[in-house]
Amino acid sequence: MPSAGSARTAGEPECNGVIERFMRTLKEQCLYLQRFSTLAAARRIIGGFIARYNAEWLIERLGHRTPSAAWAAALAA
């Protein structure tokens, strides 16, 4: 099993669970609540949600840090 800081390959359960949970959150908090009038509007709204998620959401599995803070800590290690 890879260590916590190592790269994972596609198809590993750890990777699937992380992205599946993010996609669920994206759908529940953004996609199901919006009606997109254009593709440009969809890109803007979804991009804004992803930016807020990375900068503001505290994720338990990341030690109650934001994804951006966890990524910065991983790069600094």
HUKA-V189530 format. One record per helix or strand. SS is the DSSP state (H for helix, E for strand). FROM is the first residue (numbers start at 1). LEN is the number of residues. Records with the same first field share a line. If there is no record, write none. Layout:
SS->FROM-LEN, FROM-LEN
This chain:
H->13-17, 31-3, 39-18, 60-3, 67-10
E->59-1, 65-1
